[in-house]
């Protein structure tokens, strides 16, 4: 594993800044950005880069979110994964807003400024609950239809919304493809190497694991970042900016419940039973979709050939080269933004 560098030579920083500027110019003046030319880019260190976050009551939550770009532009909703946050899209958002899109980037339940409205609401991390949160957010913002994009938990959530509420989804970009799961499917054992890759899921199944994650949340997240993206040389400021979102008072509970629920070790809420029964059938996704994968994704993920048949509408897969890992939008923002634009036009 390659640990993150704490500093970079000044000329490297200038080159990365110039690369980001060039990507933005390409988006605004020269048409879609070529995935083959996309390079990892970094936001200025220590700077948020986002406008002030907004809060809105939606379903059982008050959701903290970025709302950038023209208010009357076509809507894109971008969903982050675990253990990351909205800053995975720090360089994607300006590329899309420059093309006239309104971009919404919400903190998932258990992250950042998103909070439960009631102390009595279960701190539930099951897959259907996160998808219902997205529908509730769209309703609260009066968004009838949007392009969805996501990776990790965010890709799974986008997949579920597209499968169960296709009338609300214009198109989708999904990193690592089709990620809808079920408790019954997760009961089936995997080959030993695949089981090893899921070590943290089994760790979280124990009380020791829950306490360990609670006591070492930031160190745990840094380890996942390193192993999931072994060639991404993120710096301390980039990590700290996102790690602050993990200090949400519900983060540990949501994380632990998510992984225990997957293995059938924790109950979900009865209100989601019908949705989970539908998801257990591995429903097809008919909305136009581009799936993305990085060539250096160190996190557990399916092979593209395994999920291509789950997309019945317009479909395209792209594998990005250059050492791109699990947090693909932050490591290759230009390629991710170009995929959003391309699938919107499909």
Secondary structure, DSSP 4 states (H G I P E B T S, - for coil): --PPPS---HHHHHHHHHHHHHHHHHHHHS-SPPGGG-----PPTT---SPPPEEEEETTEEEEEEEES-TTSPEEEEE--TT--GGGGHHHHHHHHTTT-EEEEEPPTTSTT-EES-TTS-----HHHHHHHHHHHHHHTT---EEEEESTHHHHHHHHHHHH-GGGEEEEEEETS-----HHHHTS---HHHHHHTHHHHHHTSHHHHHHHHHSHHHHHHHHHHHHTTT----HHHHHHHHGGGG-TTHHHHHHHHHHHHTTSS---GGGHHHHHHHTT---B-SEEEEEEETT--S----HHHHGGGB-SSEEEEEE-SS--S-HHHHSHHHHHHHHHHHHH-
